[in-house]
Amino acid sequence: MIPQSLKPILWDVDLASLDVKKDKDFIIKRVADKGRWDDVVWLKTQYVIDDIIDVVKKSKNISKKTKNFWLTYV
C-alpha cells in the first residue's frame, strides 16, 4: 500500500491503482528523485537497496545529483 504522504510526488497517478511490485521502477524513480527524507525511509522499507540502486543507475529521468546521492549513500 502506498502511503498518502507520497501523493505530492505521485500526483499524476491514482495511489490505489499502484502496485508496489508491478510498479516498482516507477515508484523508485519518483521517490528517489523527488521524495523527502521520510519518503526515502519508506522506500527503503519496501525495496532492497540493490533494487533501488539498479533503478537509479538505469534511469535517464533522475537528476545527476540524485544519482550521486544514491551511489555514495550506499
PyMOL Python script that loads the backbone (N, CA, C, O; Angstrom):
from pymol import cmd

cmd.read_pdbstr("""\
ATOM      1  N   MET A   1       0.840  -1.184   0.000  1.00  0.00           N
ATOM      2  CA  MET A   1       0.000   0.000   0.000  1.00  0.00           C
ATOM      3  C   MET A   1       0.882   1.243   0.000  1.00  0.00           C
ATOM      4  O   MET A   1       1.853   1.340   0.750  1.00  0.00           O
ATOM      5  N   ILE A   2       0.524   2.170  -0.844  1.00  0.00           N
ATOM      6  CA  ILE A   2       1.276   3.412  -0.977  1.00  0.00           C
ATOM      7  C   ILE A   2       0.706   4.431   0.004  1.00  0.00           C
ATOM      8  O   ILE A   2      -0.498   4.687  -0.007  1.00  0.00           O
ATOM      9  N   PRO A   3       1.545   5.013   0.847  1.00  0.00           N
ATOM     10  CA  PRO A   3       1.026   5.986   1.818  1.00  0.00           C
ATOM     11  C   PRO A   3       0.577   7.290   1.148  1.00  0.00           C
ATOM     12  O   PRO A   3       1.140   7.704   0.135  1.00  0.00           O
ATOM     13  N   GLN A   4      -0.422   7.914   1.716  1.00  0.00           N
ATOM     14  CA  GLN A   4      -0.944   9.177   1.195  1.00  0.00           C
ATOM     15  C   GLN A   4       0.110  10.286   1.213  1.00  0.00           C
ATOM     16  O   GLN A   4       0.011  11.252   0.456  1.00  0.00           O
ATOM     17  N   SER A   5       1.103  10.147   2.065  1.00  0.00           N
ATOM     18  CA  SER A   5       2.154  11.161   2.136  1.00  0.00           C
ATOM     19  C   SER A   5       2.950  11.260   0.832  1.00  0.00           C
ATOM     20  O   SER A   5       3.655  12.244   0.608  1.00  0.00           O
ATOM     21  N   LEU A   6       2.839  10.243  -0.027  1.00  0.00           N
ATOM     22  CA  LEU A   6       3.537  10.267  -1.309  1.00  0.00           C
ATOM     23  C   LEU A   6       2.737  10.945  -2.418  1.00  0.00           C
ATOM     24  O   LEU A   6       3.241  11.118  -3.528  1.00  0.00           O
ATOM     25  N   LYS A   7       1.521  11.323  -2.133  1.00  0.00           N
ATOM     26  CA  LYS A   7       0.656  11.939  -3.139  1.00  0.00           C
ATOM     27  C   LYS A   7       1.297  13.150  -3.831  1.00  0.00           C
ATOM     28  O   LYS A   7       1.150  13.286  -5.046  1.00  0.00           O
ATOM     29  N   PRO A   8       1.999  14.032  -3.111  1.00  0.00           N
ATOM     30  CA  PRO A   8       2.602  15.176  -3.803  1.00  0.00           C
ATOM     31  C   PRO A   8       3.625  14.808  -4.876  1.00  0.00           C
ATOM     32  O   PRO A   8       3.796  15.552  -5.842  1.00  0.00           O
ATOM     33  N   ILE A   9       4.301  13.683  -4.724  1.00  0.00           N
ATOM     34  CA  ILE A   9       5.279  13.300  -5.746  1.00  0.00           C
ATOM     35  C   ILE A   9       4.726  12.274  -6.736  1.00  0.00           C
ATOM     36  O   ILE A   9       5.328  12.022  -7.780  1.00  0.00           O
ATOM     37  N   LEU A  10       3.588  11.691  -6.403  1.00  0.00           N
ATOM     38  CA  LEU A  10       2.908  10.769  -7.313  1.00  0.00           C
ATOM     39  C   LEU A  10       1.554  11.363  -7.711  1.00  0.00           C
ATOM     40  O   LEU A  10       0.558  10.653  -7.843  1.00  0.00           O
ATOM     41  N   TRP A  11       1.551  12.656  -7.892  1.00  0.00           N
ATOM     42  CA  TRP A  11       0.334  13.434  -8.114  1.00  0.00           C
ATOM     43  C   TRP A  11      -0.438  13.022  -9.362  1.00  0.00           C
ATOM     44  O   TRP A  11      -1.652  13.214  -9.428  1.00  0.00           O
ATOM     45  N   ASP A  12       0.248  12.463 -10.343  1.00  0.00           N
ATOM     46  CA  ASP A  12      -0.381  12.182 -11.639  1.00  0.00           C
ATOM     47  C   ASP A  12      -0.950  10.766 -11.764  1.00  0.00           C
ATOM     48  O   ASP A  12      -1.420  10.375 -12.833  1.00  0.00           O
ATOM     49  N   VAL A  13      -0.905  10.001 -10.672  1.00  0.00           N
ATOM     50  CA  VAL A  13      -1.451   8.644 -10.698  1.00  0.00           C
ATOM     51  C   VAL A  13      -2.353   8.427  -9.489  1.00  0.00           C
ATOM     52  O   VAL A  13      -2.229   9.098  -8.465  1.00  0.00           O
ATOM     53  N   ASP A  14      -3.251   7.484  -9.638  1.00  0.00           N
ATOM     54  CA  ASP A  14      -4.123   7.101  -8.530  1.00  0.00           C
ATOM     55  C   ASP A  14      -3.327   6.164  -7.627  1.00  0.00           C
ATOM     56  O   ASP A  14      -2.947   5.073  -8.051  1.00  0.00           O
ATOM     57  N   LEU A  15      -3.074   6.576  -6.395  1.00  0.00           N
ATOM     58  CA  LEU A  15      -2.277   5.763  -5.484  1.00  0.00           C
ATOM     59  C   LEU A  15      -2.860   4.364  -5.299  1.00  0.00           C
ATOM     60  O   LEU A  15      -2.116   3.390  -5.173  1.00  0.00           O
ATOM     61  N   ALA A  16      -4.170   4.265  -5.284  1.00  0.00           N
ATOM     62  CA  ALA A  16      -4.820   2.969  -5.091  1.00  0.00           C
ATOM     63  C   ALA A  16      -4.552   2.013  -6.256  1.00  0.00           C
ATOM     64  O   ALA A  16      -4.627   0.796  -6.088  1.00  0.00           O
ATOM     65  N   SER A  17      -4.241   2.555  -7.426  1.00  0.00           N
ATOM     66  CA  SER A  17      -4.000   1.702  -8.591  1.00  0.00           C
ATOM     67  C   SER A  17      -2.549   1.237  -8.684  1.00  0.00           C
ATOM     68  O   SER A  17      -2.234   0.344  -9.469  1.00  0.00           O
ATOM     69  N   LEU A  18      -1.676   1.831  -7.897  1.00  0.00           N
ATOM     70  CA  LEU A  18      -0.270   1.427  -7.939  1.00  0.00           C
ATOM     71  C   LEU A  18      -0.053   0.125  -7.179  1.00  0.00           C
ATOM     72  O   LEU A  18      -0.636  -0.104  -6.119  1.00  0.00           O
ATOM     73  N   ASP A  19       0.780  -0.700  -7.736  1.00  0.00           N
ATOM     74  CA  ASP A  19       1.157  -1.956  -7.102  1.00  0.00           C
ATOM     75  C   ASP A  19       2.654  -1.869  -6.782  1.00  0.00           C
ATOM     76  O   ASP A  19       3.467  -1.606  -7.668  1.00  0.00           O
ATOM     77  N   VAL A  20       3.006  -2.087  -5.534  1.00  0.00           N
ATOM     78  CA  VAL A  20       4.390  -1.932  -5.089  1.00  0.00           C
ATOM     79  C   VAL A  20       5.343  -2.823  -5.883  1.00  0.00           C
ATOM     80  O   VAL A  20       6.484  -2.433  -6.130  1.00  0.00           O
ATOM     81  N   LYS A  21       4.898  -4.000  -6.283  1.00  0.00           N
ATOM     82  CA  LYS A  21       5.759  -4.908  -7.049  1.00  0.00           C
ATOM     83  C   LYS A  21       5.755  -4.583  -8.539  1.00  0.00           C
ATOM     84  O   LYS A  21       6.813  -4.434  -9.150  1.00  0.00           O
ATOM     85  N   LYS A  22       4.574  -4.475  -9.115  1.00  0.00           N
ATOM     86  CA  LYS A  22       4.461  -4.245 -10.555  1.00  0.00           C
ATOM     87  C   LYS A  22       4.981  -2.880 -10.978  1.00  0.00           C
ATOM     88  O   LYS A  22       5.555  -2.746 -12.059  1.00  0.00           O
ATOM     89  N   ASP A  23       4.791  -1.877 -10.152  1.00  0.00           N
ATOM     90  CA  ASP A  23       5.183  -0.507 -10.487  1.00  0.00           C
ATOM     91  C   ASP A  23       6.468  -0.088  -9.782  1.00  0.00           C
ATOM     92  O   ASP A  23       6.714   1.095  -9.548  1.00  0.00           O
ATOM     93  N   LYS A  24       7.269  -1.073  -9.453  1.00  0.00           N
ATOM     94  CA  LYS A  24       8.493  -0.847  -8.674  1.00  0.00           C
ATOM     95  C   LYS A  24       9.389   0.230  -9.284  1.00  0.00           C
ATOM     96  O   LYS A  24       9.788   1.161  -8.585  1.00  0.00           O
ATOM     97  N   ASP A  25       9.710   0.120 -10.562  1.00  0.00           N
ATOM     98  CA  ASP A  25      10.627   1.071 -11.180  1.00  0.00           C
ATOM     99  C   ASP A  25      10.069   2.498 -11.131  1.00  0.00           C
ATOM    100  O   ASP A  25      10.784   3.442 -10.793  1.00  0.00           O
ATOM    101  N   PHE A  26       8.812   2.639 -11.464  1.00  0.00           N
ATOM    102  CA  PHE A  26       8.175   3.959 -11.447  1.00  0.00           C
ATOM    103  C   PHE A  26       8.223   4.570 -10.048  1.00  0.00           C
ATOM    104  O   PHE A  26       8.591   5.733  -9.884  1.00  0.00           O
ATOM    105  N   ILE A  27       7.853   3.788  -9.057  1.00  0.00           N
ATOM    106  CA  ILE A  27       7.805   4.279  -7.676  1.00  0.00           C
ATOM    107  C   ILE A  27       9.208   4.638  -7.193  1.00  0.00           C
ATOM    108  O   ILE A  27       9.411   5.696  -6.598  1.00  0.00           O
ATOM    109  N   ILE A  28      10.166   3.766  -7.445  1.00  0.00           N
ATOM    110  CA  ILE A  28      11.537   4.036  -7.010  1.00  0.00           C
ATOM    111  C   ILE A  28      12.072   5.303  -7.668  1.00  0.00           C
ATOM    112  O   ILE A  28      12.642   6.159  -6.991  1.00  0.00           O
ATOM    113  N   LYS A  29      11.894   5.429  -8.976  1.00  0.00           N
ATOM    114  CA  LYS A  29      12.385   6.625  -9.683  1.00  0.00           C
ATOM    115  C   LYS A  29      11.834   7.900  -9.068  1.00  0.00           C
ATOM    116  O   LYS A  29      12.579   8.832  -8.766  1.00  0.00           O
ATOM    117  N   ARG A  30      10.530   7.928  -8.887  1.00  0.00           N
ATOM    118  CA  ARG A  30       9.872   9.136  -8.412  1.00  0.00           C
ATOM    119  C   ARG A  30      10.283   9.469  -6.980  1.00  0.00           C
ATOM    120  O   ARG A  30      10.629  10.610  -6.675  1.00  0.00           O
ATOM    121  N   VAL A  31      10.242   8.467  -6.106  1.00  0.00           N
ATOM    122  CA  VAL A  31      10.550   8.714  -4.696  1.00  0.00           C
ATOM    123  C   VAL A  31      12.039   9.021  -4.517  1.00  0.00           C
ATOM    124  O   VAL A  31      12.398   9.911  -3.745  1.00  0.00           O
ATOM    125  N   ALA A  32      12.899   8.295  -5.220  1.00  0.00           N
ATOM    126  CA  ALA A  32      14.336   8.536  -5.095  1.00  0.00           C
ATOM    127  C   ALA A  32      14.706   9.942  -5.562  1.00  0.00           C
ATOM    128  O   ALA A  32      15.593  10.574  -4.988  1.00  0.00           O
ATOM    129  N   ASP A  33      14.040  10.426  -6.585  1.00  0.00           N
ATOM    130  CA  ASP A  33      14.385  11.729  -7.154  1.00  0.00           C
ATOM    131  C   ASP A  33      13.652  12.895  -6.505  1.00  0.00           C
ATOM    132  O   ASP A  33      14.224  13.974  -6.348  1.00  0.00           O
ATOM    133  N   LYS A  34      12.410  12.694  -6.130  1.00  0.00           N
ATOM    134  CA  LYS A  34      11.585  13.814  -5.666  1.00  0.00           C
ATOM    135  C   LYS A  34      11.166  13.734  -4.199  1.00  0.00           C
ATOM    136  O   LYS A  34      10.619  14.694  -3.656  1.00  0.00           O
ATOM    137  N   GLY A  35      11.421  12.598  -3.561  1.00  0.00           N
ATOM    138  CA  GLY A  35      10.921  12.383  -2.213  1.00  0.00           C
ATOM    139  C   GLY A  35      11.671  13.128  -1.127  1.00  0.00           C
ATOM    140  O   GLY A  35      12.828  13.516  -1.292  1.00  0.00           O
ATOM    141  N   ARG A  36      10.985  13.315  -0.020  1.00  0.00           N
ATOM    142  CA  ARG A  36      11.592  13.878   1.184  1.00  0.00           C
ATOM    143  C   ARG A  36      12.262  12.737   1.948  1.00  0.00           C
ATOM    144  O   ARG A  36      12.138  11.574   1.563  1.00  0.00           O
ATOM    145  N   TRP A  37      12.959  13.063   3.011  1.00  0.00           N
ATOM    146  CA  TRP A  37      13.664  12.035   3.761  1.00  0.00           C
ATOM    147  C   TRP A  37      12.713  10.941   4.248  1.00  0.00           C
ATOM    148  O   TRP A  37      13.032   9.756   4.151  1.00  0.00           O
ATOM    149  N   ASP A  38      11.552  11.329   4.770  1.00  0.00           N
ATOM    150  CA  ASP A  38      10.571  10.337   5.236  1.00  0.00           C
ATOM    151  C   ASP A  38      10.131   9.408   4.100  1.00  0.00           C
ATOM    152  O   ASP A  38       9.883   8.223   4.324  1.00  0.00           O
ATOM    153  N   ASP A  39      10.035   9.945   2.897  1.00  0.00           N
ATOM    154  CA  ASP A  39       9.657   9.134   1.738  1.00  0.00           C
ATOM    155  C   ASP A  39      10.759   8.127   1.404  1.00  0.00           C
ATOM    156  O   ASP A  39      10.480   6.983   1.045  1.00  0.00           O
ATOM    157  N   VAL A  40      11.992   8.559   1.525  1.00  0.00           N
ATOM    158  CA  VAL A  40      13.132   7.682   1.274  1.00  0.00           C
ATOM    159  C   VAL A  40      13.176   6.557   2.311  1.00  0.00           C
ATOM    160  O   VAL A  40      13.473   5.409   1.982  1.00  0.00           O
ATOM    161  N   VAL A  41      12.879   6.898   3.553  1.00  0.00           N
ATOM    162  CA  VAL A  41      12.824   5.878   4.608  1.00  0.00           C
ATOM    163  C   VAL A  41      11.760   4.837   4.254  1.00  0.00           C
ATOM    164  O   VAL A  41      12.003   3.637   4.381  1.00  0.00           O
ATOM    165  N   TRP A  42      10.589   5.287   3.813  1.00  0.00           N
ATOM    166  CA  TRP A  42       9.532   4.359   3.395  1.00  0.00           C
ATOM    167  C   TRP A  42      10.025   3.499   2.222  1.00  0.00           C
ATOM    168  O   TRP A  42       9.814   2.286   2.200  1.00  0.00           O
ATOM    169  N   LEU A  43      10.678   4.138   1.257  1.00  0.00           N
ATOM    170  CA  LEU A  43      11.175   3.422   0.078  1.00  0.00           C
ATOM    171  C   LEU A  43      12.091   2.270   0.488  1.00  0.00           C
ATOM    172  O   LEU A  43      12.009   1.174  -0.066  1.00  0.00           O
ATOM    173  N   LYS A  44      12.956   2.527   1.454  1.00  0.00           N
ATOM    174  CA  LYS A  44      13.895   1.507   1.911  1.00  0.00           C
ATOM    175  C   LYS A  44      13.208   0.379   2.680  1.00  0.00           C
ATOM    176  O   LYS A  44      13.779  -0.702   2.826  1.00  0.00           O
ATOM    177  N   THR A  45      12.003   0.612   3.167  1.00  0.00           N
ATOM    178  CA  THR A  45      11.264  -0.469   3.822  1.00  0.00           C
ATOM    179  C   THR A  45      10.550  -1.352   2.800  1.00  0.00           C
ATOM    180  O   THR A  45      10.175  -2.484   3.105  1.00  0.00           O
ATOM    181  N   GLN A  46      10.366  -0.836   1.602  1.00  0.00           N
ATOM    182  CA  GLN A  46       9.633  -1.565   0.570  1.00  0.00           C
ATOM    183  C   GLN A  46      10.535  -2.346  -0.382  1.00  0.00           C
ATOM    184  O   GLN A  46      10.141  -3.388  -0.905  1.00  0.00           O
ATOM    185  N   TYR A  47      11.735  -1.842  -0.602  1.00  0.00           N
ATOM    186  CA  TYR A  47      12.634  -2.436  -1.598  1.00  0.00           C
ATOM    187  C   TYR A  47      14.031  -2.605  -1.014  1.00  0.00           C
ATOM    188  O   TYR A  47      14.468  -1.828  -0.164  1.00  0.00           O
ATOM    189  N   VAL A  48      14.717  -3.632  -1.486  1.00  0.00           N
ATOM    190  CA  VAL A  48      16.111  -3.817  -1.062  1.00  0.00           C
ATOM    191  C   VAL A  48      16.960  -2.745  -1.734  1.00  0.00           C
ATOM    192  O   VAL A  48      16.647  -2.284  -2.831  1.00  0.00           O
ATOM    193  N   ILE A  49      18.018  -2.365  -1.071  1.00  0.00           N
ATOM    194  CA  ILE A  49      18.840  -1.263  -1.559  1.00  0.00           C
ATOM    195  C   ILE A  49      19.417  -1.546  -2.942  1.00  0.00           C
ATOM    196  O   ILE A  49      19.582  -0.619  -3.736  1.00  0.00           O
ATOM    197  N   ASP A  50      19.724  -2.792  -3.246  1.00  0.00           N
ATOM    198  CA  ASP A  50      20.261  -3.134  -4.569  1.00  0.00           C
ATOM    199  C   ASP A  50      19.252  -2.835  -5.678  1.00  0.00           C
ATOM    200  O   ASP A  50      19.636  -2.392  -6.760  1.00  0.00           O
ATOM    201  N   ASP A  51      17.970  -3.073  -5.416  1.00  0.00           N
ATOM    202  CA  ASP A  51      16.934  -2.746  -6.404  1.00  0.00           C
ATOM    203  C   ASP A  51      16.844  -1.238  -6.612  1.00  0.00           C
ATOM    204  O   ASP A  51      16.712  -0.766  -7.742  1.00  0.00           O
ATOM    205  N   ILE A  52      16.915  -0.493  -5.523  1.00  0.00           N
ATOM    206  CA  ILE A  52      16.848   0.969  -5.621  1.00  0.00           C
ATOM    207  C   ILE A  52      18.025   1.487  -6.440  1.00  0.00           C
ATOM    208  O   ILE A  52      17.846   2.300  -7.346  1.00  0.00           O
ATOM    209  N   ILE A  53      19.223   1.019  -6.122  1.00  0.00           N
ATOM    210  CA  ILE A  53      20.428   1.457  -6.839  1.00  0.00           C
ATOM    211  C   ILE A  53      20.344   1.094  -8.320  1.00  0.00           C
ATOM    212  O   ILE A  53      20.689   1.912  -9.172  1.00  0.00           O
ATOM    213  N   ASP A  54      19.897  -0.102  -8.635  1.00  0.00           N
ATOM    214  CA  ASP A  54      19.768  -0.523 -10.035  1.00  0.00           C
ATOM    215  C   ASP A  54      18.836   0.394 -10.811  1.00  0.00           C
ATOM    216  O   ASP A  54      19.157   0.811 -11.924  1.00  0.00           O
ATOM    217  N   VAL A  55      17.689   0.707 -10.232  1.00  0.00           N
ATOM    218  CA  VAL A  55      16.726   1.580 -10.906  1.00  0.00           C
ATOM    219  C   VAL A  55      17.310   2.982 -11.074  1.00  0.00           C
ATOM    220  O   VAL A  55      17.177   3.586 -12.138  1.00  0.00           O
ATOM    221  N   VAL A  56      17.945   3.493 -10.046  1.00  0.00           N
ATOM    222  CA  VAL A  56      18.537   4.832 -10.119  1.00  0.00           C
ATOM    223  C   VAL A  56      19.628   4.875 -11.195  1.00  0.00           C
ATOM    224  O   VAL A  56      19.692   5.831 -11.968  1.00  0.00           O
ATOM    225  N   LYS A  57      20.465   3.872 -11.248  1.00  0.00           N
ATOM    226  CA  LYS A  57      21.544   3.827 -12.249  1.00  0.00           C
ATOM    227  C   LYS A  57      20.995   3.788 -13.672  1.00  0.00           C
ATOM    228  O   LYS A  57      21.519   4.464 -14.558  1.00  0.00           O
ATOM    229  N   LYS A  58      19.942   3.001 -13.897  1.00  0.00           N
ATOM    230  CA  LYS A  58      19.383   2.818 -15.241  1.00  0.00           C
ATOM    231  C   LYS A  58      18.554   3.997 -15.723  1.00  0.00           C
ATOM    232  O   LYS A  58      18.428   4.218 -16.928  1.00  0.00           O
ATOM    233  N   SER A  59      17.992   4.748 -14.800  1.00  0.00           N
ATOM    234  CA  SER A  59      17.048   5.787 -15.169  1.00  0.00           C
ATOM    235  C   SER A  59      17.724   6.966 -15.858  1.00  0.00           C
ATOM    236  O   SER A  59      18.778   7.441 -15.435  1.00  0.00           O
ATOM    237  N   LYS A  60      17.088   7.421 -16.925  1.00  0.00           N
ATOM    238  CA  LYS A  60      17.565   8.613 -17.625  1.00  0.00           C
ATOM    239  C   LYS A  60      16.821   9.856 -17.140  1.00  0.00           C
ATOM    240  O   LYS A  60      17.158  10.976 -17.524  1.00  0.00           O
ATOM    241  N   ASN A  61      15.809   9.655 -16.294  1.00  0.00           N
ATOM    242  CA  ASN A  61      14.985  10.771 -15.820  1.00  0.00           C
ATOM    243  C   ASN A  61      15.329  11.219 -14.411  1.00  0.00           C
ATOM    244  O   ASN A  61      14.640  12.069 -13.848  1.00  0.00           O
ATOM    245  N   ILE A  62      16.365  10.671 -13.843  1.00  0.00           N
ATOM    246  CA  ILE A  62      16.763  11.041 -12.487  1.00  0.00           C
ATOM    247  C   ILE A  62      17.956  11.986 -12.585  1.00  0.00           C
ATOM    248  O   ILE A  62      18.871  11.771 -13.381  1.00  0.00           O
ATOM    249  N   SER A  63      17.934  13.014 -11.780  1.00  0.00           N
ATOM    250  CA  SER A  63      18.999  14.013 -11.833  1.00  0.00           C
ATOM    251  C   SER A  63      20.348  13.427 -11.436  1.00  0.00           C
ATOM    252  O   SER A  63      20.417  12.430 -10.717  1.00  0.00           O
ATOM    253  N   LYS A  64      21.414  14.057 -11.911  1.00  0.00           N
ATOM    254  CA  LYS A  64      22.765  13.630 -11.551  1.00  0.00           C
ATOM    255  C   LYS A  64      22.981  13.752 -10.049  1.00  0.00           C
ATOM    256  O   LYS A  64      23.657  12.924  -9.437  1.00  0.00           O
ATOM    257  N   LYS A  65      22.412  14.772  -9.476  1.00  0.00           N
ATOM    258  CA  LYS A  65      22.530  14.991  -8.033  1.00  0.00           C
ATOM    259  C   LYS A  65      21.946  13.800  -7.267  1.00  0.00           C
ATOM    260  O   LYS A  65      22.540  13.324  -6.300  1.00  0.00           O
ATOM    261  N   THR A  66      20.783  13.327  -7.707  1.00  0.00           N
ATOM    262  CA  THR A  66      20.148  12.178  -7.065  1.00  0.00           C
ATOM    263  C   THR A  66      20.976  10.922  -7.269  1.00  0.00           C
ATOM    264  O   THR A  66      21.176  10.153  -6.329  1.00  0.00           O
ATOM    265  N   LYS A  67      21.460  10.704  -8.486  1.00  0.00           N
ATOM    266  CA  LYS A  67      22.287   9.527  -8.740  1.00  0.00           C
ATOM    267  C   LYS A  67      23.520   9.535  -7.850  1.00  0.00           C
ATOM    268  O   LYS A  67      23.868   8.513  -7.258  1.00  0.00           O
ATOM    269  N   ASN A  68      24.179  10.678  -7.754  1.00  0.00           N
ATOM    270  CA  ASN A  68      25.356  10.775  -6.896  1.00  0.00           C
ATOM    271  C   ASN A  68      25.030  10.482  -5.446  1.00  0.00           C
ATOM    272  O   ASN A  68      25.794   9.808  -4.756  1.00  0.00           O
ATOM    273  N   PHE A  69      23.895  10.987  -4.983  1.00  0.00           N
ATOM    274  CA  PHE A  69      23.477  10.712  -3.595  1.00  0.00           C
ATOM    275  C   PHE A  69      23.358   9.218  -3.368  1.00  0.00           C
ATOM    276  O   PHE A  69      23.942   8.680  -2.427  1.00  0.00           O
ATOM    277  N   TRP A  70      22.606   8.549  -4.223  1.00  0.00           N
ATOM    278  CA  TRP A  70      22.349   7.118  -4.031  1.00  0.00           C
ATOM    279  C   TRP A  70      23.615   6.297  -4.213  1.00  0.00           C
ATOM    280  O   TRP A  70      23.785   5.290  -3.526  1.00  0.00           O
ATOM    281  N   LEU A  71      24.498   6.685  -5.101  1.00  0.00           N
ATOM    282  CA  LEU A  71      25.709   5.909  -5.318  1.00  0.00           C
ATOM    283  C   LEU A  71      26.727   6.102  -4.192  1.00  0.00           C
ATOM    284  O   LEU A  71      27.537   5.212  -3.934  1.00  0.00           O
ATOM    285  N   THR A  72      26.692   7.241  -3.528  1.00  0.00           N
ATOM    286  CA  THR A  72      27.614   7.464  -2.414  1.00  0.00           C
ATOM    287  C   THR A  72      26.977   7.124  -1.070  1.00  0.00           C
ATOM    288  O   THR A  72      27.677   6.892  -0.084  1.00  0.00           O
ATOM    289  N   TYR A  73      25.669   7.096  -1.041  1.00  0.00           N
ATOM    290  CA  TYR A  73      24.922   6.789   0.195  1.00  0.00           C
ATOM    291  C   TYR A  73      25.148   5.367   0.638  1.00  0.00           C
ATOM    292  O   TYR A  73      25.204   5.076   1.832  1.00  0.00           O
ATOM    293  N   VAL A  74      25.276   4.493  -0.316  1.00  0.00           N
ATOM    294  CA  VAL A  74      25.391   3.062  -0.008  1.00  0.00           C
ATOM    295  C   VAL A  74      26.842   2.641   0.039  1.00  0.00           C
ATOM    296  O   VAL A  74      27.137   1.471   0.285  1.00  0.00           O
TER     297      VAL A  74
END
""", "prot")
cmd.dss("prot")
cmd.show_as("cartoon", "prot")
cmd.util.cbc("prot")
cmd.orient("prot")
